[in-house]
C-alpha cells in the first residue's frame, strides 16, 4: 500500500482542526458560531476523510502512470498530514455539498415513488 494510514488518527484530527483554524482567517465577517463550526467540522473531516482521499488519489495516479510515470512518485512524496490540513480547510464545504447531494437524491426518490 502506498499510504498505510489509519482509518482514524488523532494526528490527522489535529491537522484537520488546524485546517479549520486556517479557514477562519479567510472569512472576513465571521461570527463565533461559524468559527466553532469551521474548527469542529474541519477536525472531524480531516480525521475521517484522509484514508479515502489518499486511496482515490493513489489509484487515480496508478491508472495514469502510462501517460505520466512521474505522477505516482509525486503522490508518494505527498504527506498525509498535509492532506488532512487541506481537507480540514474545506470541511464545511464538503459537508454542505454532501448534504445538498443527498437531499437532491432523496427528492428524486420521493418523486419517483409518488408517480
Sine and cosine of phi, psi and omega as CSV:
sin_phi,cos_phi,sin_psi,cos_psi,sin_omega,cos_omega
0.00,0.00,0.66,-0.75,-0.02,-1.00
-0.93,0.38,-0.79,0.61,0.02,-1.00
-0.88,-0.48,0.97,-0.24,0.06,-1.00
-1.00,0.02,0.98,0.18,0.01,-1.00
-0.97,-0.24,0.46,-0.89,0.02,-1.00
-0.95,0.32,0.39,-0.92,0.03,-1.00
-0.90,0.43,-0.65,0.76,0.04,-1.00
-0.67,-0.74,0.77,-0.64,-0.03,-1.00
-0.66,-0.75,0.57,-0.82,0.01,-1.00
-0.93,0.37,-0.54,0.84,0.01,-1.00
-0.89,0.45,-0.70,0.72,0.01,-1.00
-0.94,0.33,-0.50,0.87,0.10,-1.00
-0.90,0.44,-0.68,0.73,0.01,-1.00
-0.92,0.40,-0.67,0.74,0.02,-1.00
-0.92,0.38,-0.57,0.82,0.11,-0.99
-0.90,0.43,-0.63,0.78,0.06,-1.00
-0.88,0.47,-0.68,0.73,0.04,-1.00
-0.91,0.42,-0.56,0.83,0.09,-1.00
-0.90,0.44,-0.62,0.79,0.08,-1.00
-0.91,0.42,-0.61,0.79,0.04,-1.00
-0.92,0.40,-0.66,0.75,0.03,-1.00
-0.89,0.45,-0.62,0.79,0.00,-1.00
-0.88,0.47,-0.51,0.86,0.02,-1.00
-0.86,0.51,-0.60,0.80,-0.06,-1.00
-0.95,0.31,-0.27,0.96,0.04,-1.00
-0.99,0.10,-0.26,0.97,-0.03,-1.00
-0.99,-0.13,0.87,-0.50,-0.06,-1.00
-0.97,0.24,-0.74,0.68,-0.01,-1.00
-0.96,-0.29,1.00,0.05,-0.07,-1.00
-0.93,-0.36,0.62,-0.78,0.06,-1.00
-0.98,-0.18,0.39,-0.92,-0.02,-1.00
-0.85,0.52,-0.58,0.82,0.01,-1.00
-0.90,0.43,-0.67,0.74,0.04,-1.00
-0.91,0.41,-0.61,0.79,0.02,-1.00
-0.89,0.46,-0.70,0.72,0.03,-1.00
-0.91,0.41,-0.62,0.79,0.04,-1.00
-0.88,0.47,-0.70,0.72,0.04,-1.00
-0.86,0.51,-0.69,0.72,-0.07,-1.00
-0.93,0.36,-0.74,0.67,-0.06,-1.00
-0.92,0.38,-0.75,0.67,-0.01,-1.00
-0.93,0.38,-0.58,0.81,0.08,-1.00
-0.89,0.45,-0.66,0.75,0.01,-1.00
-0.91,0.41,-0.72,0.69,-0.04,-1.00
-0.92,0.40,-0.73,0.68,-0.03,-1.00
-0.93,0.36,-0.58,0.82,0.07,-1.00
-0.91,0.41,-0.57,0.82,0.02,-1.00
-0.97,0.23,-0.51,0.86,-0.13,-0.99
-0.99,-0.11,-0.62,0.78,-0.17,-0.98
-1.00,-0.01,0.08,1.00,-0.03,-1.00
-0.92,0.39,-0.75,0.66,-0.04,-1.00
-0.87,0.49,-0.77,0.64,0.01,-1.00
-0.89,0.46,-0.61,0.79,0.00,-1.00
-0.92,0.40,-0.69,0.73,0.01,-1.00
-0.92,0.40,-0.61,0.79,0.07,-1.00
-0.89,0.46,-0.70,0.71,0.02,-1.00
-0.89,0.46,-0.71,0.70,-0.02,-1.00
-0.92,0.40,-0.65,0.76,0.00,-1.00
-0.90,0.44,-0.72,0.69,-0.01,-1.00
-0.94,0.33,-0.51,0.86,0.08,-1.00
-0.92,0.38,-0.67,0.74,0.02,-1.00
-0.92,0.39,-0.60,0.80,0.04,-1.00
-0.91,0.42,-0.59,0.81,0.02,-1.00
-0.94,0.33,-0.47,0.88,-0.04,-1.00
-0.99,-0.10,0.12,0.99,-0.06,-1.00
-0.91,0.40,-0.39,0.92,0.05,-1.00
-0.91,0.40,-0.60,0.80,-0.02,-1.00
-1.00,0.04,-0.60,0.80,-0.04,-1.00
-0.66,-0.75,1.00,0.03,-0.07,-1.00
-0.91,0.41,-0.40,0.92,0.00,-1.00
-0.97,0.24,-0.24,0.97,-0.04,-1.00
-0.90,0.44,-0.63,0.78,0.01,-1.00
-0.92,0.40,-0.62,0.78,0.06,-1.00
-0.91,0.40,-0.61,0.79,0.03,-1.00
-0.90,0.43,-0.65,0.76,0.01,-1.00
-0.92,0.38,-0.60,0.80,0.02,-1.00
-0.91,0.42,-0.49,0.87,-0.01,-1.00
-0.99,0.16,-0.26,0.97,-0.08,-1.00
-0.97,0.22,0.89,-0.45,-0.04,-1.00
-0.96,0.28,0.59,-0.81,-0.02,-1.00
-0.92,0.40,-0.38,0.92,0.02,-1.00
-0.92,0.40,-0.59,0.81,0.04,-1.00
-0.93,0.37,-0.60,0.80,0.06,-1.00
-0.88,0.47,-0.67,0.74,0.02,-1.00
-0.90,0.44,-0.62,0.79,0.03,-1.00
-0.90,0.43,-0.70,0.72,0.00,-1.00
-0.92,0.39,-0.66,0.75,0.04,-1.00
-0.91,0.43,-0.63,0.77,0.04,-1.00
-0.90,0.44,-0.54,0.84,0.02,-1.00
-0.92,0.38,-0.56,0.83,-0.03,-1.00
-0.95,-0.31,0.33,0.94,-0.09,-1.00
-0.84,0.54,-0.70,0.71,0.01,-1.00
-0.89,0.46,-0.68,0.74,-0.01,-1.00
-0.90,0.43,-0.66,0.76,0.03,-1.00
-0.89,0.45,-0.69,0.73,-0.02,-1.00
-0.91,0.41,-0.65,0.76,0.05,-1.00
-0.91,0.42,-0.63,0.78,0.04,-1.00
-0.90,0.44,-0.72,0.69,0.01,-1.00
-0.89,0.45,-0.64,0.76,0.01,-1.00
-0.88,0.47,-0.74,0.67,0.01,-1.00
-0.90,0.44,-0.64,0.77,-0.01,-1.00
-0.90,0.44,-0.72,0.69,-0.01,-1.00
-0.92,0.40,-0.68,0.73,0.01,-1.00
-0.89,0.45,-0.63,0.78,0.03,-1.00
-0.90,0.44,-0.68,0.74,0.02,-1.00
-0.92,0.39,-0.61,0.79,0.04,-1.00
-0.91,0.43,-0.62,0.79,0.06,-1.00
-0.91,0.42,-0.62,0.79,0.04,-1.00
-0.91,0.42,-0.65,0.76,0.03,-1.00
-0.91,0.42,-0.66,0.75,0.00,-1.00
-0.90,0.43,-0.65,0.76,0.03,-1.00
-0.90,0.44,-0.68,0.74,-0.02,-1.00
-0.95,0.32,-0.48,0.88,0.02,-1.00
-0.95,0.30,-0.55,0.83,-0.02,-1.00
-0.98,0.17,-0.31,0.95,-0.05,-1.00
-0.98,0.19,0.00,0.00,0.00,0.00
